Amino acid sequence: MISADVLESRAKIEQDIEGLTICHGFRSTALNSADVPAYTTTQQGEGSRPGTLTWGQAYQEVRKLAAGFVALGLAPGERVALMMANRTEHVLADLAAVHAGGLAVTFYATLAPEQIAFIAADCGARIVVLDGAEQLARWRPVLAQLPQIRRVVVLDSTACPAGEEFMTWDDFAALGAARLAERPGEIDARTVAVKADDPVALLYTSGTTGEPKGVLLTHHNILYETFAAAAMDAVDLSQGVRWVSYLPLAHIAERMFSIYLPIYTAGHVNFCPDPTQLVKAVGGVRPTAFFGVPRVWQKMETGIEGLLGLEQDEGKRAAVAQAMAVGREYVQSRQYGHSTPAELAQEFQTADQTVLGPIRALLGLGEADTVSSAAAPLPPDVAAFFAGLGMAILDIYGMTETTGACASNSKDEYKLGTVGRPFPGIEVRTAEDGEILVRGPINTPGYLNRPDLTAQLIDPDGWLHTGDIGSLDADGFLSVVDRKKELIITAGGENIAPAGVENALVAHPLIGQALAFGDRRPYVVALLTLDSEAAVAWARARGIDTDSVADLAGHPDVLAEVGAAVAAANERLARVQQVKRWRLLPAEWTPDTGELTPTLKLKRRVIHGRYADVIDALYEG
């Protein structure tokens, strides 16, 4: 039985979005905010075209490119494959495919050729749009296996090969402009034919287990998610919000923040094509809202701690420590069910003006009204550090199959350590085994071409099985323990959530990444990597003359410090969770080397297989 409150909230949102599509919202914003900045790409690079488009200009560009797709033979319902960095042209191409009645499919830039071939065949891609030489190198080995592809458009004209199947972006845009001038009503007719239940996104999971699955999301899914987020005040939806786009646009969170939400806020999206330049980009943009996966927040914490560590004046260091203690107390006092004493509020205001605000400004987050995290559990120590800067990082929970967030903390109602409460009109409950179940208008219609997997995902009663273990408290706040399939069951039958162990380990700044292992084994062991930036700075401060992370991983002083860090983590863990043995590896894990997904989550099965001999050695003797 659905509660009356849920039904009432759902009915209100459904009424607001009835019959609407993303195309309606885009046109409305283009008309009402024509001169407002929409998209900016500033970084130079392969095929880079720096500059800013207003909403009015972006709308005209999308119509032109949509006509280009039609001129290349794109029929309603057909797919366009995109492998591009975060840049204006990426979003324009995506929206253009939709306005042409088709659908864009963003491919992760780290995919191997055989993975590209699988996804391109599975979605039936007809046209491909690539950045330049690097992406071409991944596609060309498999193009002969994909006869359905009619044309490959390349943004970087210097990298575009000769041949009829290839076309530069400039030629593609010119083709679209000519088609639009010749048949001005064609795109309008295509756009009007798009319906709310048509797909607007097809996102392939990153394939940590088996072949990737294509998740279909409709205009209705996206619009419900957008309006529900607004109703809950889960994200900054004020007009003109400034945003930095850096996570892959194949990821639902970045798509919501960089493509769909800005349409309804007339937001200004600033693209960071090279994620290694994120800190610089954030400093230049000064976003009014920011989303970071836990690894990004960890790297930011390491950078600030490094700067604070350079301060030689003990008085100033003590003042910072005192201000951060006030900041933590203040953020904790504002949690749901708490109240902030007037004296603490005054102390925080003083600390914020003199110490904390300037530190946030140094990060580029001095004007950020909302900061959030998702994709993996945020380590409590990281949350506590930023609380010390007066920042409540709002944890969000969801998955691609729930159109992103299905639960969230909000600025005025949050509990640290939880992922917040369900969105308006969305039902969330836990099964007998603790699995989180979700039901509502944000649930995907299913996986492309996989009715078998769709039936496993969504039961006959409409409940989507997330695969995560969690619990709901008396106030309706959801806590997530870990992935159901990733729980460690030791030889003694103890159930252990690896994320809890790993978060305790990475609390030390030297440890960049940790993987806990112990399934069907007598005790827990861990594979660790160094945080390269923190390790080099730590070594220099102690007179160790090397910048090689591999050398540092074998240095006795580093090993001793990491050993102490493991011991400190064990003190915070239950006996069955404690790490009995560990190994420090000579290199960090990255998406390029295959141990991480593009959103920096651990690919556990890959790591287990790659380091099977190391893990076995930790159990010998």
VMD Tcl script that draws the C-alpha trace (Angstrom):
set ca {
  {0.00 0.00 0.00}
  {1.45 3.35 -1.07}
  {1.16 6.06 1.57}
  {-1.08 9.06 0.96}
  {1.90 11.43 1.28}
  {3.81 9.61 -1.44}
  {0.81 9.56 -3.74}
  {0.11 13.25 -3.18}
  {3.72 14.26 -3.87}
  {3.87 12.08 -6.95}
  {0.61 13.42 -8.34}
  {1.81 17.02 -7.98}
  {5.02 16.38 -9.91}
  {3.25 14.27 -12.52}
  {0.82 17.12 -13.11}
  {3.70 19.59 -13.59}
  {5.50 17.44 -16.20}
  {2.56 15.82 -18.00}
  {3.32 15.43 -21.70}
  {6.57 17.42 -21.53}
  {9.97 16.47 -22.96}
  {13.49 17.84 -22.63}
  {12.90 19.52 -25.99}
  {10.12 21.66 -24.49}
  {12.34 22.77 -21.62}
  {15.28 23.57 -23.87}
  {13.19 25.73 -26.17}
  {11.58 27.55 -23.25}
  {14.93 28.39 -21.65}
  {16.36 29.49 -25.01}
  {13.45 31.92 -25.47}
  {13.34 33.23 -21.90}
  {17.10 33.37 -21.21}
  {18.45 33.87 -24.72}
  {21.39 36.07 -23.69}
  {22.35 34.14 -20.54}
  {25.62 32.13 -20.74}
  {24.93 28.42 -21.18}
  {28.12 26.52 -22.07}
  {31.79 27.48 -21.79}
  {34.85 25.48 -22.79}
  {38.08 27.21 -21.77}
  {40.81 24.57 -21.81}
  {42.97 24.08 -24.86}
  {43.53 20.61 -26.23}
  {42.84 18.17 -29.05}
  {40.08 19.64 -31.21}
  {39.45 22.33 -28.59}
  {37.15 25.21 -29.50}
  {37.19 27.51 -26.48}
  {34.43 30.03 -26.04}
  {30.96 30.62 -24.58}
  {27.52 30.06 -26.06}
  {24.38 31.70 -24.69}
  {21.18 29.69 -24.35}
  {19.79 31.32 -27.47}
  {22.91 30.50 -29.47}
  {23.02 26.94 -28.11}
  {19.43 26.34 -29.22}
  {20.19 27.46 -32.75}
  {23.32 25.30 -32.85}
  {21.34 22.25 -31.68}
  {18.73 22.77 -34.41}
  {21.48 23.12 -37.03}
  {23.27 19.97 -35.88}
  {19.97 18.09 -35.67}
  {19.43 18.95 -39.32}
  {22.94 17.66 -40.00}
  {22.06 14.29 -38.46}
  {18.89 14.12 -40.56}
  {20.90 14.97 -43.68}
  {23.22 12.06 -42.87}
  {20.20 9.75 -42.84}
  {19.41 9.48 -39.12}
  {15.88 8.12 -38.82}
  {13.64 8.60 -35.77}
  {14.69 6.23 -33.00}
  {18.19 5.60 -34.39}
  {21.34 6.09 -32.30}
  {24.36 8.37 -32.52}
  {27.55 7.23 -30.73}
  {29.58 9.94 -28.99}
  {33.11 9.56 -27.68}
  {34.13 13.06 -26.67}
  {35.55 14.87 -23.69}
  {33.39 17.17 -21.58}
  {32.98 20.10 -23.95}
  {30.26 22.23 -25.48}
  {30.16 20.21 -28.70}
  {29.46 17.02 -26.75}
  {26.26 18.40 -25.21}
  {25.20 20.07 -28.47}
  {25.58 16.77 -30.36}
  {23.66 14.90 -27.65}
  {20.73 17.31 -27.68}
  {20.83 17.53 -31.48}
  {20.34 13.77 -31.80}
  {17.29 14.03 -29.53}
  {15.83 16.96 -31.48}
  {16.27 14.92 -34.67}
  {14.11 12.20 -33.10}
  {17.10 9.97 -32.41}
  {19.16 9.18 -29.35}
  {22.80 9.85 -28.45}
  {24.88 7.23 -26.63}
  {28.01 8.48 -24.89}
  {30.85 5.94 -24.79}
  {33.40 5.99 -21.98}
  {36.71 7.20 -23.39}
  {38.60 4.34 -21.70}
  {36.77 1.54 -23.56}
  {38.87 -0.96 -25.48}
  {38.05 -1.54 -29.19}
  {36.27 -4.83 -28.51}
  {34.05 -3.13 -25.89}
  {33.30 -0.35 -28.37}
  {32.30 -2.92 -30.97}
  {29.96 -4.67 -28.53}
  {28.16 -1.48 -27.43}
  {27.97 0.04 -30.93}
  {26.40 -3.17 -32.25}
  {24.09 -3.54 -29.26}
  {22.65 -0.03 -29.63}
  {22.76 -0.09 -33.45}
  {24.73 3.17 -33.76}
  {24.38 4.74 -37.22}
  {26.58 7.80 -36.84}
  {29.69 8.30 -34.68}
  {31.05 11.62 -33.37}
  {34.62 11.64 -32.02}
  {37.01 14.22 -30.60}
  {40.14 13.32 -32.53}
  {43.11 11.01 -32.96}
  {42.93 9.27 -29.58}
  {39.32 8.26 -30.06}
  {39.88 7.30 -33.70}
  {42.62 4.93 -32.59}
  {40.05 3.08 -30.46}
  {37.34 2.97 -33.15}
  {39.21 2.28 -36.40}
  {40.18 -1.33 -35.55}
  {36.49 -2.28 -35.25}
  {34.73 -0.09 -37.84}
  {34.81 -2.93 -40.37}
  {32.78 -5.01 -37.88}
  {30.09 -2.31 -37.74}
  {28.64 -2.03 -41.26}
  {25.56 -0.19 -39.96}
  {27.65 2.94 -39.25}
  {27.10 5.46 -42.05}
  {29.47 8.26 -41.09}
  {32.17 9.17 -38.55}
  {32.33 12.88 -37.66}
  {35.62 14.13 -36.17}
  {35.86 17.37 -34.21}
  {39.62 17.82 -34.72}
  {39.87 18.48 -38.45}
  {43.63 17.81 -38.42}
  {42.95 14.24 -37.25}
  {40.06 13.48 -39.61}
  {41.10 10.73 -42.06}
  {40.43 10.89 -45.77}
  {37.61 8.77 -47.11}
  {33.90 8.97 -47.69}
  {32.95 7.52 -44.31}
  {34.72 10.34 -42.42}
  {33.67 13.98 -42.07}
  {34.99 16.96 -40.12}
  {32.80 18.68 -37.54}
  {32.90 21.91 -39.54}
  {31.63 20.13 -42.67}
  {28.95 18.42 -40.60}
  {27.80 21.76 -39.15}
  {27.77 23.32 -42.65}
  {25.70 20.40 -43.93}
  {23.21 20.97 -41.11}
  {23.00 24.72 -41.75}
  {22.23 24.12 -45.43}
  {19.60 21.47 -44.62}
  {17.94 23.71 -42.04}
  {17.77 26.60 -44.51}
  {16.38 24.34 -47.21}
  {13.78 22.61 -45.02}
  {13.14 24.90 -42.01}
  {10.14 22.94 -40.71}
  {11.77 19.52 -40.75}
  {13.40 19.65 -37.31}
  {10.32 21.18 -35.73}
  {8.30 18.24 -37.05}
  {10.84 15.74 -35.71}
  {10.90 17.46 -32.30}
  {7.13 17.66 -31.96}
  {6.94 13.93 -32.64}
  {9.13 13.18 -29.58}
  {6.99 11.91 -26.69}
  {7.48 11.84 -22.93}
  {7.88 8.05 -22.85}
  {10.53 8.05 -25.60}
  {14.14 7.43 -24.49}
  {16.31 10.52 -24.01}
  {19.36 8.67 -22.68}
  {20.92 5.24 -23.15}
  {23.73 4.72 -20.67}
  {25.91 1.65 -20.58}
  {27.16 0.45 -17.24}
  {30.92 0.48 -17.03}
  {31.07 -3.31 -17.18}
  {32.77 -4.23 -13.90}
  {30.98 -7.60 -14.14}
  {30.39 -9.13 -17.56}
  {29.30 -7.26 -20.68}
  {27.97 -3.70 -20.26}
  {24.20 -3.27 -20.07}
  {22.37 -0.42 -21.79}
  {20.07 1.42 -19.36}
  {17.18 3.23 -21.05}
  {15.89 6.45 -19.49}
  {12.92 8.36 -20.84}
  {12.08 12.07 -20.97}
  {9.53 11.33 -18.25}
  {12.20 9.69 -16.05}
  {14.52 12.69 -16.40}
  {11.81 15.31 -15.87}
  {10.44 13.57 -12.78}
  {13.95 13.37 -11.36}
  {14.54 17.07 -12.09}
  {11.29 18.30 -10.57}
  {11.59 15.97 -7.56}
  {15.10 17.26 -6.85}
  {13.76 20.80 -7.01}
  {10.88 20.00 -4.67}
  {13.26 18.47 -2.13}
  {15.90 21.22 -2.44}
  {18.44 18.42 -2.89}
  {20.57 20.38 -5.38}
  {21.11 24.04 -6.17}
  {18.39 24.86 -8.68}
  {18.64 28.63 -8.43}
  {18.70 30.47 -11.72}
  {22.13 30.88 -13.28}
  {23.93 28.31 -11.14}
  {27.60 27.98 -12.17}
  {28.79 24.43 -12.67}
  {32.04 22.64 -13.52}
  {31.51 19.56 -15.70}
  {34.37 17.05 -15.44}
  {33.04 13.52 -14.82}
  {32.32 11.43 -17.93}
  {29.02 12.34 -19.57}
  {28.34 8.62 -19.84}
  {27.63 8.82 -16.09}
  {24.07 9.66 -15.01}
  {25.12 12.13 -12.29}
  {27.16 14.26 -14.69}
  {24.41 14.13 -17.30}
  {21.86 15.35 -14.78}
  {24.11 18.17 -13.59}
  {25.59 19.17 -16.97}
  {22.79 18.53 -19.48}
  {19.34 18.24 -17.94}
  {19.27 20.34 -14.74}
  {20.86 23.44 -16.39}
  {18.03 23.49 -18.94}
  {15.62 24.23 -16.09}
  {17.85 26.69 -14.23}
  {19.36 28.54 -17.20}
  {22.60 27.40 -15.58}
  {26.11 28.10 -16.82}
  {28.05 24.89 -17.43}
  {31.83 25.26 -17.58}
  {33.50 22.24 -19.14}
  {36.76 20.75 -17.94}
  {37.85 18.42 -20.79}
  {40.92 17.28 -18.83}
  {39.94 16.08 -15.32}
  {43.56 16.38 -14.16}
  {43.03 20.15 -14.44}
  {39.95 20.10 -12.19}
  {41.46 22.12 -9.33}
  {42.51 24.85 -11.75}
  {39.08 24.80 -13.41}
  {37.24 25.07 -10.08}
  {39.47 27.97 -9.06}
  {38.72 29.80 -12.29}
  {34.96 29.17 -12.39}
  {34.19 29.53 -8.67}
  {31.11 27.30 -9.00}
  {27.99 28.03 -6.99}
  {27.39 24.28 -6.67}
  {29.79 21.34 -6.88}
  {29.51 17.55 -7.06}
  {32.46 15.28 -6.36}
  {32.83 11.53 -6.13}
  {34.60 10.52 -2.89}
  {38.01 10.21 -4.56}
  {37.79 13.84 -5.71}
  {36.98 15.02 -2.20}
  {39.87 12.94 -0.85}
  {42.31 14.57 -3.30}
  {41.04 18.02 -2.35}
  {41.49 17.23 1.33}
  {45.05 16.08 0.68}
  {45.84 19.31 -1.17}
  {44.48 21.55 1.59}
  {46.19 19.55 4.32}
  {49.44 19.91 2.40}
  {49.07 23.68 2.26}
  {48.13 23.90 5.93}
  {51.14 21.78 6.78}
  {53.44 24.38 5.22}
  {52.42 26.97 7.81}
  {55.35 27.42 10.20}
  {53.66 29.80 12.63}
  {52.33 27.68 15.51}
  {49.88 30.42 16.49}
  {48.32 30.48 13.03}
  {48.16 26.68 12.90}
  {46.41 26.63 16.27}
  {43.95 29.28 15.07}
  {43.10 27.17 12.01}
  {42.64 24.07 14.15}
  {40.35 25.96 16.51}
  {38.32 27.44 13.66}
  {37.90 23.99 12.09}
  {36.75 22.56 15.41}
  {34.06 25.25 15.50}
  {33.16 24.49 11.88}
  {32.69 20.78 12.62}
  {30.57 21.49 15.69}
  {28.44 23.95 13.72}
  {27.81 21.59 10.79}
  {26.95 18.78 13.19}
  {24.56 21.05 15.11}
  {22.58 21.79 11.93}
  {21.70 18.13 11.35}
  {18.08 17.04 11.26}
  {16.64 16.93 14.78}
  {19.36 19.20 16.22}
  {19.46 22.92 16.92}
  {22.35 25.35 16.80}
  {22.94 27.36 19.98}
  {23.13 31.11 19.38}
  {26.62 31.26 20.90}
  {27.90 28.56 18.50}
  {26.31 30.34 15.54}
  {28.18 33.51 16.48}
  {31.45 31.63 16.96}
  {31.04 30.04 13.54}
  {30.30 33.37 11.86}
  {33.54 34.79 13.25}
  {35.58 31.70 12.35}
  {34.02 31.64 8.88}
  {34.85 35.26 8.12}
  {38.42 35.10 9.38}
  {39.63 31.56 8.60}
  {37.23 29.09 7.02}
  {35.83 31.25 4.23}
  {39.30 32.14 2.91}
  {40.28 28.45 2.88}
  {37.15 27.55 0.90}
  {37.93 30.39 -1.49}
  {41.40 28.91 -1.93}
  {39.72 25.70 -3.11}
  {37.55 27.70 -5.49}
  {34.46 26.72 -3.48}
  {33.99 29.98 -1.61}
  {30.74 30.69 -3.46}
  {29.41 27.13 -3.52}
  {25.99 27.06 -1.91}
  {25.60 23.28 -2.26}
  {28.29 20.59 -2.31}
  {27.45 16.93 -2.71}
  {28.87 13.44 -3.15}
  {27.68 10.12 -4.54}
  {28.76 7.01 -6.52}
  {30.46 5.41 -3.48}
  {30.42 5.85 0.31}
  {32.09 9.08 1.43}
  {34.70 8.24 4.11}
  {33.60 9.72 7.46}
  {37.01 11.33 7.97}
  {36.68 13.18 4.67}
  {33.21 14.40 5.58}
  {34.52 15.52 8.98}
  {37.43 17.42 7.40}
  {35.17 19.44 5.14}
  {32.67 19.96 7.95}
  {35.62 21.64 9.66}
  {35.65 24.10 6.76}
  {31.96 24.80 7.32}
  {30.88 22.57 4.43}
  {28.19 19.94 4.85}
  {28.82 17.55 1.96}
  {25.38 16.23 1.11}
  {25.47 12.52 0.39}
  {23.19 11.40 -2.45}
  {22.13 7.86 -3.28}
  {20.97 6.31 -6.51}
  {22.08 4.48 -9.61}
  {21.76 4.75 -13.37}
  {18.68 2.53 -13.23}
  {16.92 5.05 -10.92}
  {17.79 8.04 -13.15}
  {20.47 9.00 -10.67}
  {19.36 10.04 -7.20}
  {16.43 8.38 -5.49}
  {17.37 9.68 -2.03}
  {19.32 12.70 -0.87}
  {20.19 14.96 1.99}
  {19.26 18.61 1.51}
  {20.78 21.85 2.74}
  {18.23 22.26 5.52}
  {17.55 18.60 6.32}
  {20.56 16.32 6.48}
  {22.14 13.67 8.66}
  {25.85 13.08 8.27}
  {26.65 9.44 7.53}
  {23.35 8.87 5.74}
  {22.34 9.39 2.11}
  {19.22 11.32 3.08}
  {15.55 10.66 2.52}
  {13.67 9.40 -0.56}
  {12.70 11.93 -3.23}
  {9.07 13.10 -3.21}
  {6.78 10.47 -4.64}
  {9.46 7.76 -4.52}
  {9.10 4.66 -2.36}
  {12.19 3.17 -0.74}
  {12.21 0.14 1.55}
  {14.54 -2.68 2.52}
  {13.95 -6.36 1.87}
  {14.34 -9.07 4.52}
  {18.01 -9.46 3.64}
  {18.57 -5.69 3.87}
  {18.61 -5.00 0.11}
  {17.40 -1.51 -0.81}
  {14.33 -1.54 -3.06}
  {13.02 1.47 -5.01}
  {9.69 2.07 -6.75}
  {8.50 5.13 -8.63}
  {8.54 7.14 -11.88}
  {12.34 7.37 -11.89}
  {12.82 3.63 -12.43}
  {14.20 2.71 -15.85}
  {11.87 0.94 -18.30}
  {14.64 -1.64 -18.54}
  {17.85 -2.74 -20.21}
  {18.13 -2.49 -23.99}
  {17.74 -5.91 -25.67}
  {17.85 -7.70 -22.29}
  {14.35 -8.54 -21.03}
  {15.89 -11.31 -18.93}
  {18.08 -8.89 -16.98}
  {15.23 -6.37 -16.75}
  {13.07 -9.05 -15.09}
  {15.85 -9.66 -12.56}
  {16.14 -5.93 -11.88}
  {12.46 -5.02 -11.44}
  {10.08 -7.49 -9.79}
  {6.40 -7.95 -10.77}
  {5.33 -5.44 -8.11}
  {7.50 -2.72 -9.65}
  {10.26 -2.74 -7.01}
  {13.74 -2.17 -8.43}
  {16.36 -4.27 -6.66}
  {19.44 -2.07 -6.22}
  {21.91 -4.72 -5.06}
  {22.85 -2.47 -2.12}
  {22.40 -3.26 1.55}
  {21.01 -0.51 3.76}
  {18.63 0.58 6.48}
  {16.06 3.31 7.13}
  {15.92 5.11 10.49}
  {12.84 6.40 12.30}
  {13.09 9.76 10.52}
  {13.21 8.13 7.09}
  {16.93 8.71 6.46}
  {18.61 5.96 4.47}
  {22.03 4.51 5.28}
  {23.93 2.34 2.80}
  {26.23 -0.40 4.07}
  {27.73 -1.80 0.86}
  {27.01 -3.65 -2.35}
  {25.14 -6.88 -1.66}
  {27.49 -8.88 -3.87}
  {30.58 -7.22 -2.43}
  {29.95 -8.17 1.20}
  {32.78 -10.29 2.55}
  {31.66 -13.52 4.22}
  {34.67 -14.88 6.08}
  {35.43 -18.54 6.65}
  {33.93 -18.04 10.11}
  {30.65 -16.84 8.61}
  {31.05 -13.17 9.56}
  {29.52 -10.60 7.16}
  {31.83 -7.63 6.59}
  {31.25 -4.56 4.45}
  {34.58 -3.86 2.70}
  {33.80 -0.15 2.26}
  {33.88 0.39 6.01}
  {37.31 -1.19 6.29}
  {38.61 0.68 3.25}
  {37.37 4.05 4.50}
  {39.19 3.52 7.78}
  {42.41 2.77 5.89}
  {42.30 5.75 3.51}
  {41.78 8.09 6.46}
  {45.58 8.37 6.53}
  {46.73 10.87 3.87}
  {49.51 8.56 2.61}
  {47.05 5.82 1.62}
  {45.37 6.76 -1.62}
  {43.38 3.59 -2.29}
  {42.54 0.44 -0.39}
  {40.85 -2.84 -1.22}
  {39.81 -5.17 1.59}
  {39.57 -8.89 0.84}
  {38.54 -11.87 2.92}
  {35.69 -13.76 1.27}
  {35.73 -17.37 2.48}
  {39.10 -16.68 4.12}
  {40.01 -16.78 7.83}
  {40.73 -13.05 8.13}
  {40.75 -9.75 6.23}
  {43.75 -8.58 4.20}
  {44.23 -5.38 2.23}
  {45.88 -4.15 -0.94}
  {46.99 -0.53 -0.62}
  {48.36 2.17 -2.90}
  {50.01 5.46 -2.04}
  {48.49 8.83 -2.78}
  {51.22 10.03 -5.15}
  {51.00 13.73 -4.28}
  {50.81 13.19 -0.52}
  {53.56 10.54 -0.58}
  {56.04 12.74 -2.46}
  {55.36 15.71 -0.14}
  {55.65 13.46 2.94}
  {58.97 12.07 1.69}
  {60.46 15.48 0.92}
  {59.57 16.73 4.39}
  {61.62 13.84 5.79}
  {64.60 14.20 3.50}
  {63.81 11.21 1.30}
  {65.18 12.16 -2.10}
  {62.91 10.52 -4.65}
  {59.73 11.42 -6.54}
  {59.15 7.83 -7.63}
  {55.99 6.37 -6.11}
  {57.28 2.87 -6.86}
  {60.48 3.59 -4.90}
  {58.53 5.11 -2.03}
  {56.28 2.05 -1.85}
  {59.35 0.02 -0.93}
  {61.03 2.55 1.36}
  {61.25 1.35 4.99}
  {60.12 4.69 6.45}
  {57.03 4.73 4.22}
  {56.25 1.11 5.05}
  {56.54 1.88 8.75}
  {54.17 4.85 8.44}
  {51.66 2.80 6.45}
  {51.92 0.04 9.04}
  {51.08 2.56 11.74}
  {48.15 3.78 9.64}
  {46.79 0.23 9.35}
  {47.16 -0.22 13.11}
  {45.28 3.04 13.71}
  {42.51 1.92 11.36}
  {42.25 -1.42 13.16}
  {41.65 0.38 16.44}
  {38.50 1.85 14.90}
  {37.25 -1.47 13.53}
  {35.56 -4.46 15.13}
  {37.84 -7.43 15.65}
  {36.45 -9.39 12.68}
  {36.95 -6.34 10.42}
  {40.57 -5.75 11.34}
  {43.24 -6.11 8.65}
  {45.69 -8.83 9.65}
  {48.09 -8.49 6.69}
  {48.52 -5.98 3.89}
  {50.64 -5.18 0.85}
  {51.60 -1.74 -0.46}
  {51.60 -1.77 -4.26}
  {54.06 0.24 -6.39}
  {51.50 2.25 -8.42}
  {48.13 3.95 -8.02}
  {45.05 2.44 -9.65}
  {43.46 4.43 -12.48}
  {40.73 4.00 -15.10}
  {43.44 3.80 -17.77}
  {45.18 0.90 -16.03}
  {41.83 -0.81 -15.58}
  {41.40 -1.09 -11.82}
  {38.92 1.80 -11.54}
  {35.71 2.65 -13.35}
  {35.62 6.04 -15.12}
  {33.97 7.45 -11.99}
  {36.86 6.17 -9.84}
  {35.11 3.23 -8.16}
  {37.07 0.03 -7.54}
  {36.68 -2.73 -10.11}
  {36.93 -5.40 -7.47}
  {36.87 -8.42 -9.75}
  {39.60 -6.94 -11.93}
  {41.78 -6.23 -8.89}
  {41.07 -9.65 -7.39}
  {42.15 -11.34 -10.62}
  {45.15 -9.11 -11.30}
  {46.57 -9.47 -7.80}
  {45.45 -13.03 -7.04}
  {49.03 -14.12 -6.37}
  {49.61 -11.21 -3.98}
  {46.37 -11.98 -2.12}
  {47.26 -15.66 -1.89}
  {50.69 -14.74 -0.53}
  {49.06 -12.70 2.24}
  {47.38 -15.89 3.48}
  {50.44 -18.13 3.29}
  {51.89 -19.26 6.58}
}
mol new
graphics top color blue
foreach p $ca { graphics top sphere $p radius 0.5 }
foreach p [lrange $ca 0 end-1] q [lrange $ca 1 end] { graphics top cylinder $p $q radius 0.2 }
display resetview
